[in-house]
Every structure is written in structure tokens, then in C-alpha cells.
């Protein structure tokens, strides 16, 4: 996987394809080909090159956590005790309530996003992290900007 794609991979046609895929990842290759004025095999080949180079790193389904019974989202800052970084990473990977874990700069080393069915489960999750460091929790009230894709080069 090439972490720094060449300019030829980010040409105008590929940017159009990325824009289409971002808008509708289930769009058929033939529909994309029609919209960008290319043949379906050419579009399929371009998408494959974008995948192989790492520009397209995967496809996912967005599921509303509330539909699964997770009414509460929280961010937890974690400041590990000395030598506990690997334990926090392992715990975050193991807990299904953790949807994101970021190693960050500053006093805290980790920022973790968790989803909870109720506030009653918060203590149980936090207690597991407290075995390895100090935590500070922020409950999400609302999300005025939902997760979204990055702007594509040359498009704003």
C-alpha cells in the first residue's frame, strides 16, 4: 500500500469517482461509468488501483448506535500510569463499546469514544480503564457535524 499516492492517482477522473463513491458507496460500476463518461471496465480498473494504492482503504456501513440500543455516547480522556499504555490499548481493542481509540498529544495519552445503553454501564466501563490510569469523561449532548469524509483535493 502506497501511503503517498502519486498525482496520477488523484487525477480529475479518479476524484470524480471518489466523489461518487463517497456519496453512494453502493453505486454500480456501470452507473459510475455513465456519470463520468467512461467504460465500466475502465472505471473498475481505476477503482481497483485506488484500493490497491490505499487511497480507498475500505467500505463501511454507518449504523445509528441508537438503533442498536446505545442511547449515550461519551468521550473518555485517559492519562495512563507509567508502563500502562499497552494495557489501555489492549482493553480498548477488547471492549465492544469502544468505537474509536486515538493516541493523542498533551497530558492525556488517549481519547476513546464509547457507546452505552445507559449511564448505569458507564461505571463498569470506566472502572476497567481506571485500573491503568486516570480518566475524564464527557457525555455527548448532540452532534451538530456528523462524521463525514475529508474534502477531496481541489474541491471545497
C-alpha positions as CSV (number, residue, x, y, z in Angstrom):
1,X,0.0,0.0,0.0
2,X,1.4,3.4,-1.0
3,X,0.8,5.9,1.7
4,X,1.5,8.8,-0.6
5,X,-0.4,8.3,-3.8
6,X,1.0,9.8,-7.0
7,X,-0.6,12.8,-8.6
8,X,-1.8,10.5,-11.4
9,X,-3.9,8.6,-8.9
10,X,-5.7,11.8,-7.9
11,X,-6.4,13.0,-11.4
12,X,-9.8,14.6,-12.2
13,X,-11.5,11.3,-13.2
14,X,-10.4,9.5,-10.0
15,X,-11.5,12.5,-7.9
16,X,-14.9,12.3,-9.7
17,X,-15.1,8.5,-8.9
18,X,-14.2,9.2,-5.2
19,X,-16.8,11.8,-5.0
20,X,-19.4,9.4,-6.4
21,X,-18.4,6.6,-4.1
22,X,-18.4,8.9,-1.1
23,X,-21.9,10.0,-1.9
24,X,-23.1,6.4,-2.6
25,X,-20.7,3.6,-1.9
26,X,-23.2,1.1,-3.3
27,X,-23.4,2.8,-6.7
28,X,-22.9,0.3,-9.5
29,X,-19.7,0.5,-11.6
30,X,-21.9,0.9,-14.7
31,X,-23.7,3.9,-13.2
32,X,-20.4,5.5,-12.2
33,X,-19.1,4.9,-15.7
34,X,-22.1,6.6,-17.2
35,X,-21.8,9.6,-14.9
36,X,-18.1,10.2,-15.7
37,X,-18.3,9.2,-19.4
38,X,-16.1,6.1,-19.3
39,X,-16.5,2.4,-19.9
40,X,-17.3,0.2,-17.0
41,X,-14.1,-1.9,-17.3
42,X,-12.0,1.4,-17.2
43,X,-13.9,2.5,-14.1
44,X,-13.5,-0.9,-12.4
45,X,-9.7,-0.8,-13.1
46,X,-9.4,2.8,-11.7
47,X,-11.3,1.8,-8.5
48,X,-9.1,-1.3,-8.1
49,X,-5.9,0.9,-8.4
50,X,-7.3,3.3,-5.8
51,X,-7.9,0.3,-3.5
52,X,-4.5,-1.2,-4.1
53,X,-2.7,2.1,-3.5
54,X,-4.6,2.7,-0.2
55,X,-6.5,5.8,-1.4
56,X,-9.6,3.7,-0.8
57,X,-9.0,2.0,2.5
58,X,-12.3,0.2,2.8
59,X,-16.1,0.4,2.6
60,X,-18.3,0.6,5.7
61,X,-21.9,0.7,6.7
62,X,-23.0,3.5,9.1
63,X,-25.4,2.2,11.7
64,X,-27.1,4.6,14.1
65,X,-26.0,3.5,17.6
66,X,-29.4,4.4,19.0
67,X,-31.0,1.8,16.7
68,X,-28.9,-0.8,18.5
69,X,-29.9,0.4,21.9
70,X,-26.8,2.6,22.6
71,X,-28.6,5.8,23.6
72,X,-25.5,7.5,25.1
73,X,-22.1,8.3,23.5
74,X,-19.2,9.6,25.6
75,X,-15.6,10.6,25.0
76,X,-13.1,9.5,27.7
77,X,-9.7,11.0,28.1
78,X,-7.2,8.6,29.6
79,X,-3.9,9.5,31.3
80,X,-2.1,6.2,31.8
81,X,0.0,5.4,34.8
82,X,3.7,4.6,34.0
83,X,4.0,1.5,31.8
84,X,0.3,1.1,31.3
85,X,-0.1,2.3,27.6
86,X,-0.1,-1.2,26.1
87,X,-2.8,-2.3,28.7
88,X,-5.1,0.6,27.7
89,X,-4.7,-0.2,24.0
90,X,-5.5,-3.9,24.6
91,X,-8.5,-3.0,26.8
92,X,-9.9,-0.5,24.2
93,X,-9.5,-3.1,21.5
94,X,-11.3,-5.7,23.6
95,X,-14.3,-3.7,24.7
96,X,-17.1,-3.7,22.2
97,X,-18.5,-0.4,23.5
98,X,-15.3,1.4,22.2
99,X,-15.8,2.6,18.7
100,X,-12.7,4.8,18.5
101,X,-9.4,5.0,20.3
102,X,-6.9,7.7,19.4
103,X,-3.4,8.2,20.9
104,X,-3.1,12.0,21.3
105,X,-0.7,14.6,22.4
106,X,-1.0,16.6,25.7
107,X,-1.4,15.5,29.2
108,X,-3.8,12.7,28.3
109,X,-2.4,10.0,26.0
110,X,-5.7,8.6,24.7
111,X,-9.1,9.8,23.6
112,X,-11.6,7.0,23.5
113,X,-15.2,7.1,22.2
114,X,-17.6,4.7,23.8
115,X,-21.3,3.9,23.3
116,X,-23.5,3.0,26.2
117,X,-27.0,1.6,26.6
118,X,-27.5,3.7,29.8
119,X,-25.5,5.7,32.3
120,X,-25.6,2.6,34.6
121,X,-23.0,0.9,32.4
122,X,-20.6,3.9,32.4
123,X,-19.0,3.0,35.8
124,X,-18.4,-0.6,34.6
125,X,-16.5,0.6,31.6
126,X,-14.6,3.4,33.4
127,X,-13.6,1.1,36.2
128,X,-11.8,-1.1,33.7
129,X,-9.7,1.8,32.4
130,X,-9.1,3.2,35.9
131,X,-7.0,0.1,36.6
132,X,-4.5,1.6,34.2
133,X,-4.8,5.3,34.6
134,X,-6.9,8.4,35.3
135,X,-10.0,9.2,33.2
136,X,-12.1,12.2,32.4
137,X,-15.4,11.7,30.8
138,X,-17.5,13.9,28.5
139,X,-21.0,12.9,27.5
140,X,-22.2,13.8,24.0
141,X,-25.2,16.0,24.1
142,X,-25.6,16.4,20.3
143,X,-23.6,16.1,17.1
144,X,-24.0,19.2,15.0
145,X,-21.5,17.9,12.5
146,X,-21.8,14.1,11.9
147,X,-18.7,12.1,10.8
148,X,-18.0,13.0,7.2
149,X,-15.4,12.4,4.6
150,X,-12.4,14.6,4.1
151,X,-12.5,17.2,1.4
152,X,-11.1,15.9,-1.9
153,X,-8.1,17.9,-3.3
154,X,-9.2,20.8,-5.5
155,X,-12.8,20.6,-4.3
156,X,-14.3,22.7,-1.5
